[in-house]
């Protein structure tokens, strides 16, 4: 989970970098077992990783007045994207050659398997947490990943932003995204996750890693929209599945599934008995008619 900012020396991966990346992956695995806070016990961390992790701030309000630059170099506020649709927020940096690219590719892949369309039912806001990055870099990333996503109108709904330290720090603090820069390696140590926001910009769900199950992503968007998108099947799934903050995934609610099965059984029996009653009435009427005719 380490990302290097530049390739000043060469494209080879040294053993030290491999060990560093493995250490970060181990921290990510431990993090998800720590009661919804993506960080291992403080006394087990090396100094470089003391401030690395993702702490869930469910229902926190993302400040709408934070200003950034979009991929065209225009000044925007996060609130410009609030008010109409649920959103996916993810934090990366564009010069990252390892983890961030995997996270963006995983998001694009998951969204391709969801029938909702970016720019229609929901929007995506991707923000660089490296204040040195530029709108031109954001535009290049947008062109690449919108093409990978490959659906019409995606460019109007997937926003790639850069910003100044004050805005970046305020945003990362609110969403609980903790990262650390290593000047010796000229790279960032960080975890990865996407956050699903309500149309009003409140944090509804966290999904960890670089591979996001499409089912979970769809249910997260439906929940964040408060049922304004999706269909009856989604409503049933949300009744049967429950979001677990500790794992960042949806799991089956056995009690609700049993209730739904019992209700379906009662409904089936009621329909069956009604059909039998109608058939019995029809036979009775037919028999009565034959009796009157015989007389």
C-alpha positions in Angstrom: 0.0 0.0 0.0 2.9 2.3 -0.7 3.1 4.6 -3.6 6.1 6.4 -5.1 5.7 9.9 -6.5 8.3 9.8 -9.2 10.7 7.5 -11.1 13.8 9.5 -10.7 16.2 6.5 -10.6 14.8 3.6 -12.5 11.8 1.3 -12.9 13.1 -1.6 -10.9 11.6 -2.5 -7.5 14.1 -2.9 -4.8 13.8 -5.5 -2.0 13.4 -2.6 0.5 10.4 -1.4 -1.4 8.9 -4.9 -1.5 9.3 -5.3 2.2 7.8 -1.8 2.8 4.7 -2.7 0.6 4.3 -6.0 2.4 4.3 -4.2 5.8 1.6 -1.8 4.6 -0.5 -4.7 3.4 -0.2 -6.4 6.7 -1.3 -3.2 8.5 -4.4 -3.0 6.2 -5.3 -6.6 7.1 -4.9 -6.0 10.8 -6.8 -2.7 10.6 -10.1 -4.2 9.5 -10.2 -6.3 12.7 -9.9 -3.3 15.0 -13.6 -2.4 15.6 -14.1 -0.4 12.4 -10.9 1.6 12.7 -8.4 0.8 10.1 -5.2 1.0 12.2 -3.2 -1.6 14.2 -2.4 -1.1 17.9 -0.1 1.9 18.3 2.7 0.0 20.0 3.0 -2.4 17.0 3.6 0.3 14.3 6.9 1.3 12.9 7.5 5.1 13.1 6.6 5.7 9.4 3.1 4.3 9.9 2.1 5.9 13.1 -0.5 8.1 11.4 -1.7 5.7 8.7 -5.2 4.2 8.6 -8.8 5.0 8.0 -11.1 5.8 10.9 -14.8 5.6 10.2 -16.8 8.8 10.8 -20.2 7.5 9.8 -22.8 10.3 9.4 -20.2 13.0 9.5 -20.9 16.0 7.3 -18.3 16.6 4.5 -17.8 20.4 4.6 -19.5 21.9 1.5 -17.4 25.1 1.5 -14.0 23.4 1.0 -12.5 24.7 -2.3 -10.5 22.7 -4.9 -9.6 22.9 -8.5 -11.3 20.6 -11.0 -9.6 18.9 -14.0 -10.2 22.0 -16.1 -8.5 24.3 -13.5 -11.8 25.8 -12.4 -12.3 26.6 -8.7 -15.1 24.5 -7.2 -16.6 23.8 -3.8 -17.4 20.3 -2.7 -21.0 21.6 -2.0 -21.3 22.0 -5.8 -21.7 18.3 -6.1 -24.2 17.9 -3.2 -27.9 18.1 -3.3 -29.1 15.7 -6.0 -27.5 12.3 -6.1 -25.5 10.0 -3.8 -21.7 10.3 -4.3 -18.7 8.1 -4.1 -15.6 9.9 -2.6 -12.1 8.5 -2.9 -8.8 9.9 -2.0 -5.7 9.1 -4.0 -2.7 10.9 -5.6 -2.2 10.9 -9.3 1.5 10.3 -9.4 1.1 7.1 -7.5 2.4 4.2 -9.5 1.2 1.4 -7.3 -1.8 1.3 -4.9 -3.8 4.4 -6.1 -4.0 3.1 -9.6 -5.2 -0.3 -8.4 -7.9 1.5 -6.3 -9.1 3.6 -9.2 -9.1 0.5 -11.5 -11.0 -1.5 -8.9 -13.6 1.3 -8.6 -14.0 1.6 -12.3 -14.4 -2.2 -12.6 -17.0 -2.4 -9.8 -19.0 0.5 -11.3 -19.1 -1.3 -14.7 -20.8 -4.2 -13.0 -23.5 -2.0 -11.4 -26.4 -1.0 -13.6 -26.5 2.6 -12.2 -24.6 5.1 -14.3 -22.1 7.7 -13.2 -23.5 11.1 -14.1 -27.1 9.8 -13.9 -28.0 7.9 -10.7 -24.8 8.9 -8.8 -21.5 10.9 -9.1 -17.9 10.2 -8.2 -15.5 12.7 -6.6 -11.8 11.7 -6.7 -9.5 14.0 -4.7 -5.7 14.1 -4.7 -4.3 14.4 -1.2 -0.9 15.6 -2.6 -1.1 19.4 -2.7 1.8 19.5 -5.3 -0.4 17.9 -8.0 -2.0 20.0 -10.7 -5.3 20.1 -12.7 -3.4 18.9 -15.8 -2.5 15.7 -13.9 -6.1 15.3 -12.8 -7.3 15.7 -16.4 -5.0 13.0 -17.6 -6.2 10.6 -14.9 -9.8 11.5 -15.6 -9.4 10.7 -19.3 -7.8 7.4 -18.6 -10.4 6.1 -16.0 -13.5 7.5 -17.7 -12.3 5.6 -20.8 -11.9 2.5 -18.7 -15.4 2.9 -17.3 -16.7 3.3 -20.8 -20.3 4.6 -20.4 -21.9 7.8 -21.8 -22.0 10.9 -19.7 -19.4 9.6 -17.3 -17.2 12.6 -17.8 -19.9 14.9 -16.5 -20.3 12.8 -13.3 -16.8 11.7 -12.4 -14.8 14.7 -11.0 -11.0 14.7 -10.5 -9.9 17.4 -8.1 -6.7 18.9 -6.7 -6.3 21.3 -3.8 -4.3 23.3 -1.3 -3.1 21.8 2.0 -5.8 23.5 4.1 -8.6 22.0 2.1 -7.0 18.6 1.8 -6.3 18.5 5.5 -9.8 19.5 6.4 -11.3 16.9 4.1 -9.1 14.0 5.2 -9.7 14.8 8.8 -13.5 14.8 8.4 -13.5 11.4 6.6 -10.9 9.8 8.8 -8.3 9.3 6.1 -4.8 9.2 7.7 -1.6 9.1 5.7 2.0 10.0 6.0 4.7 11.3 3.7 8.1 9.8 3.7 10.6 12.4 2.4 13.4 9.8 2.2 11.5 7.6 -0.2 9.5 10.5 -1.7 6.3 8.6 -1.3 3.1 8.4 0.8 2.1 5.6 3.1 -1.7 5.3 3.2 -4.6 2.9 3.3 -7.4 2.7 0.7 -11.1 3.0 0.8 -14.0 4.6 -0.9 -16.7 6.5 1.0 -20.4 6.6 -0.1 -22.0 9.9 0.7 -25.7 10.9 0.8 -26.8 13.6 -1.6 -26.4 16.1 1.2 -22.7 15.1 1.7 -23.0 13.0 4.8 -20.8 9.8 5.1 -23.0 6.8 4.7 -20.7 3.9 4.1 -17.0 2.9 3.9 -15.7 0.2 1.6 -12.0 -0.9 2.1 -9.3 -2.1 -0.2 -9.0 -2.0 -4.0 -11.6 -4.6 -4.9 -15.2 -3.5 -4.3 -18.0 -6.1 -4.5 -20.6 -4.7 -7.0 -23.5 -5.9 -4.8 -22.2 -4.0 -1.8 -21.5 -0.9 -3.9 -25.1 -1.0 -5.3 -26.7 -1.5 -1.9 -24.5 1.3 -0.4 -25.7 3.7 -3.2 -29.3 2.7 -2.7 -29.1 3.3 1.1 -27.3 6.6 0.7 -30.0 7.8 -1.7 -32.7 6.8 0.8 -34.4 4.6 -1.7 -34.6 7.3 -4.5 -32.7 5.0 -6.8 -33.0 1.2 -7.2 -36.0 -1.1 -7.3 -38.1 -3.5 -5.3 -35.4 -6.1 -5.4 -32.9 -3.7 -3.8 -35.4 -3.0 -1.1 -35.7 -6.7 -0.3 -31.9 -7.1 -0.4 -31.5 -4.2 2.1 -34.0 -5.8 4.4 -32.1 -9.1 4.2 -28.5 -7.7 4.4 -27.0 -5.4 6.9 -23.9 -3.2 6.6 -21.1 -4.2 9.1 -18.9 -1.2 9.9 -16.1 -3.5 11.2 -15.7 -5.3 7.8 -17.0 -2.6 5.5 -19.2 -5.1 3.9 -22.9 -6.3 3.8 -23.7 -9.5 5.6 -26.9 -11.6 5.7 -29.4 -10.9 8.4 -30.7 -14.4 9.2 -33.6 -13.1 11.4 -34.8 -10.9 8.6 -34.4 -13.6 6.0 -36.5 -16.0 8.2 -39.2 -13.3 8.6 -39.3 -12.7 4.9 -39.5 -16.4 4.2 -42.3 -16.8 6.8 -44.2 -13.9 5.2 -43.7 -15.4 1.7 -45.0 -18.8 3.0 -48.1 -17.2 4.6 -48.8 -15.3 1.4 -48.4 -18.4 -0.7 -50.7 -20.4 1.5 -53.3 -17.6 1.5 -53.2 -17.4 -2.3 -53.4 -21.2 -2.5 -56.4 -21.4 -0.2 -58.1 -18.5 -2.1 -57.7 -20.5 -5.3 -59.1 -23.6 -3.7 -62.1 -21.6 -2.4 -62.8 -20.2 -5.8 -62.6 -23.6 -7.4 -64.9 -25.1 -4.7 -67.4 -22.3 -5.4 -67.3 -22.9 -9.1 -67.9 -26.6 -8.6 -70.8 -26.0 -6.2 -72.4 -23.6 -8.7 -72.0 -26.0 -11.5 -73.4 -28.9 -9.5 -76.4 -26.7 -8.4 -77.0 -25.7 -12.0 -77.0 -29.4 -13.2 -79.5 -30.3 -10.4 -81.9 -27.6 -11.4 -81.7 -28.6 -15.0 -82.4 -32.2 -14.1 -85.5 -31.3 -12.2 
